Amino acid sequence: MGVGEPRGGLPLRLKNKVTVITGAGSGMGKATAKLFAAEGAKVICADISGKQDAVAAEIGNAAVPIHTDVANEGDVRKMIATAEDKFGRLDILINNAGFGGPMAPLHEQTAESWDRVHSVNIKGVFFGMKYGITSMLKTGGGAVVNISSASGVVGWKHHSIYGAAKAGVNQLTKAAALDYAGMNIRVNAVVPGTMWTGLVKMSEEFPEPPPGTFRLPGIPMDRWGRAIDIAAAALFLASDEAAYVTGVLLPVDGGYCIGFSGMAAENTGAPSS
Ligand SMILES: NC(=O)c1ccc[n+]([C@@H]2O[C@H](COP(=O)([O-])OP(=O)(O)OC[C@H]3O[C@@H](n4cnc5c(N)ncnc54)[C@H](O)[C@@H]3O)[C@@H](O)[C@H]2O)c1
């Protein structure tokens, strides 16, 4: 049985859980919306692109699309209110919307890039948590999963602004986990490595990596990750199976982060254990 395939009579893992997913029009957000709906969740599919309409239509009655710019506080407030209006509550929030911004050495980056990348990748997560958690507090609990990046854990060349935003998401995750640990609200993050999604431009032409490009030197598992790998990790963290898990940054990266620290230790002669 593969991820997302019929579970042969096993209980649904998210039955009637009301879920908001940002960036649900593409890539990991789309995969997460479809997987969560297959596991019984009601999903609000939020995106700025317009693609959320097709994703919600594909899912059917369990999904509601909403046009949302996560960098806009009013939009985020409306997105959370939509979950409450349509389904009476909010149980799960997946803060997934994001983009990489221009790749360049730091001195060539601009203030405009800084503002736009940070307004979506970290301020958008702050807004989501602020209004999502406010809603969860009214009903006695919930789960937040933030989609971060390996670039927020290790350094990625030419990704300084993006990496700084994602490192901030990791800290928001850990601090908020402590703020609400006694209030039945769990806050965790998934830390993707290099995933074959809309963020990788070639994926528009090739839904799967073309032969020869699927291998990815530098990744211990030697291949790209798939959107469904992130959706599956988000499913675990959002579900009651992770009832005692909070403040975790879960790498889903083919061993990249741990391999990176191993390589660094090798290069410096430092012990790798
Ligand atoms: N693809 C990778 O290699 C990779 C690696 C690490 C982390 N990530 C992170 O994973 C998340 C999902 O990315 P993806 O790879 O699925 O990319 P994607 O481009 O396929 O999907 C991102 C979605 O977010 C939406 N979005 C962008 N800005 C938005 C905004 N202001 N408001 C609402 N929606 C907005 C886009 O329209 C798009 O549908 C992002 O946060 C990204 O930073 C991706």
The ligand as a Gaussian input file, in Angstrom:
#p B3LYP/6-31G(d) Opt

LIG

0 1
 N       10.801000      22.586000      -3.674000
 C       11.819000      22.577000      -2.827000
 O       12.914000      22.083000      -3.143000
 C       11.633000      23.150000      -1.434000
 C       12.669000      22.924000      -0.527000
 C       12.541000      23.393000       0.765000
 C       11.398000      24.079000       1.142000
 N       10.402000      24.317000       0.246000
 C        9.213000      25.030000       0.726000
 O        8.087000      24.219000       0.559000
 C        6.911000      25.032000       0.439000
 C        6.097000      24.584000      -0.751000
 O        6.834000      24.822000      -1.930000
 P        6.720000      23.922000      -3.244000
 O        8.076000      23.367000      -3.483000
 O        5.558000      23.003000      -3.157000
 O        6.520000      25.079000      -4.322000
 P        5.336000      25.400000      -5.342000
 O        5.800000      26.614000      -6.068000
 O        4.975000      24.190000      -6.125000
 O        4.106000      25.745000      -4.385000
 C        4.071000      26.907000      -3.594000
 C        2.655000      27.464000      -3.622000
 O        2.628000      28.621000      -2.761000
 C        1.835000      29.600000      -3.411000
 N        2.189000      30.931000      -2.904000
 C        3.314000      31.641000      -3.145000
 N        3.230000      32.851000      -2.555000
 C        2.033000      32.894000      -1.930000
 C        1.367000      33.878000      -1.152000
 N        1.912000      35.081000      -0.937000
 N        0.141000      33.579000      -0.636000
 C       -0.422000      32.385000      -0.878000
 N        0.142000      31.419000      -1.631000
 C        1.360000      31.673000      -2.149000
 C        2.162000      29.450000      -4.890000
 O        1.165000      30.036000      -5.698000
 C        2.242000      27.933000      -5.025000
 O        0.985000      27.382000      -5.371000
 C        7.423000      26.462000       0.355000
 O        7.294000      27.090000       1.617000
 C        8.876000      26.307000      -0.013000
 O        9.649000      27.396000       0.425000
 C       10.508000      23.860000      -1.046000

